[in-house]
Every structure is written in structure tokens, then in C-alpha cells.
Amino acid sequence: MHKFLGDTPVSITCHACGKELEKKIKWIKKNKTLKCKKCGKKIDLAKQEIKKAVKDVTQAISNFETALVKLHKTAAKTKPRKSSAKRTSKPVRVEASPTQSPAAN
């Protein structure tokens, strides 16, 4: 498992009190239960819904990683283009004259 994948958090909601708990995938895979910090009830991490959440997150990260690899390969093949835009005229220089106050007129 890649470090990035193992460090990805998953939110788990306690069915007893509704408290949302966040644990990293690597922690969830190493443990069988999670004790709710609010009500003290144990959450069974082997339940199908939790396994599905971990599987979904793992698949999403894997797809993201695959897309990044393809993007990197495409970028490496593409040579940077030189800008073809050339300045056709010189910048306009404007000299500001001191402003006169209306009372001076």
C-alpha cells in the first residue's frame, strides 16, 4: 500500500450516537473495532458498509494515481513551445504634466 493511500482518512459514523469519527485507511485495516469517543460503543470495522467505503476510497486513489502517471508521461513527451508572439510596436510612453487646481485658472 502506498503511503499516500494508507494516510487517506475515512469518516465512520457511530450508529449509536451519530458521532462522525475519522480514521486513516491503514488504521482501519489493522484494527477490528473502533470505540466511539462520544458514547463509548464499539463499531465493528468488518461490517460490509465500512469495507465498501475503504474499497471505494482505495479505488478512487488508485484511479487518481493512474491518471497522474499518464499525465506525467504525456507532459514528458511534449516539448515546451517557444512563444511565437513578437512585440510589433514599442510601448507608448506618456509623460504626465502637473495638474493645475481649478482655483489657479
C-alpha positions as CSV (number, residue, x, y, z in Angstrom):
1,M,0.0,0.0,0.0
2,H,1.3,3.4,-0.9
3,K,2.0,5.8,1.9
4,F,-0.5,8.3,0.4
5,L,-3.2,5.7,0.3
6,G,-2.6,4.4,3.8
7,D,-2.8,8.0,5.2
8,T,-6.1,8.7,3.5
9,P,-8.8,9.4,6.1
10,V,-12.2,7.7,6.0
11,S,-15.2,9.1,8.0
12,I,-17.1,6.5,10.1
13,T,-20.4,7.4,11.7
14,C,-21.3,5.8,15.1
15,H,-24.8,4.2,14.7
16,A,-25.5,4.6,18.4
17,C,-25.0,8.4,18.8
18,G,-24.3,9.7,15.3
19,K,-20.8,11.0,16.1
20,E,-18.6,11.1,13.0
21,L,-15.1,9.6,13.6
22,E,-12.2,9.9,11.2
23,K,-9.5,7.2,10.9
24,K,-6.8,6.5,8.3
25,I,-7.2,3.5,6.0
26,K,-4.0,1.9,7.4
27,W,-5.5,2.1,10.9
28,I,-8.8,0.6,9.8
29,K,-7.1,-2.3,8.0
30,K,-5.1,-3.1,11.2
31,N,-8.0,-2.9,13.6
32,K,-11.3,-4.9,14.0
33,T,-13.2,-2.4,16.1
34,L,-13.3,1.3,16.8
35,K,-14.6,2.7,20.1
36,C,-16.7,5.8,19.8
37,K,-15.2,8.8,21.6
38,K,-18.6,10.2,22.4
39,C,-20.7,7.3,23.6
40,G,-18.1,4.5,24.1
41,K,-19.9,2.0,21.9
42,K,-17.7,-0.3,19.7
43,I,-18.0,0.0,15.9
44,D,-17.4,-3.2,14.0
45,L,-14.9,-2.4,11.2
46,A,-15.6,-5.7,9.5
47,K,-19.1,-4.6,8.5
48,Q,-19.8,-4.5,4.8
49,E,-20.5,-0.8,4.7
50,I,-17.1,0.1,6.2
51,K,-15.3,-2.4,3.9
52,K,-17.1,-0.8,0.9
53,A,-16.1,2.7,2.0
54,V,-12.4,1.6,2.3
55,K,-12.6,-0.2,-1.1
56,D,-14.2,2.9,-2.7
57,V,-11.6,5.3,-1.4
58,T,-8.8,2.9,-2.3
59,Q,-10.2,2.6,-5.9
60,A,-10.6,6.4,-6.2
61,I,-7.0,7.0,-5.1
62,S,-5.7,4.3,-7.4
63,N,-7.6,5.9,-10.4
64,F,-6.2,9.2,-9.4
65,E,-2.6,7.9,-9.3
66,T,-3.1,6.2,-12.7
67,A,-4.3,9.5,-14.2
68,L,-1.3,11.3,-12.7
69,V,1.2,8.8,-14.2
70,K,-0.5,9.2,-17.6
71,L,-0.4,13.0,-17.3
72,H,3.3,12.9,-16.3
73,K,4.2,10.7,-19.3
74,T,2.3,12.9,-21.7
75,A,3.9,16.1,-20.3
76,A,7.4,14.5,-20.6
77,K,6.8,13.7,-24.3
78,T,5.6,17.2,-25.1
79,K,8.4,19.7,-25.7
80,P,7.8,23.2,-24.5
81,R,6.9,25.6,-27.3
82,K,8.6,28.9,-27.7
83,S,6.4,31.9,-27.8
84,S,5.7,33.0,-31.4
85,A,4.2,36.3,-30.3
86,K,6.6,39.2,-31.1
87,R,6.1,42.7,-30.0
88,T,5.3,44.7,-33.1
89,S,5.3,48.1,-31.7
90,K,7.2,49.9,-29.0
91,P,5.5,50.7,-25.7
92,V,3.8,54.1,-25.6
93,R,5.4,56.5,-23.2
94,V,3.2,59.0,-21.6
95,E,4.6,61.9,-19.6
96,A,2.3,63.3,-17.0
97,S,2.1,67.1,-16.7
98,P,1.5,68.6,-13.3
99,T,-2.2,69.2,-12.7
100,Q,-3.5,72.7,-12.1
101,S,-6.1,73.3,-9.4
102,P,-9.4,74.9,-10.6
103,A,-8.6,77.9,-8.3
104,A,-5.5,78.7,-10.3
105,N,-7.4,79.3,-13.6
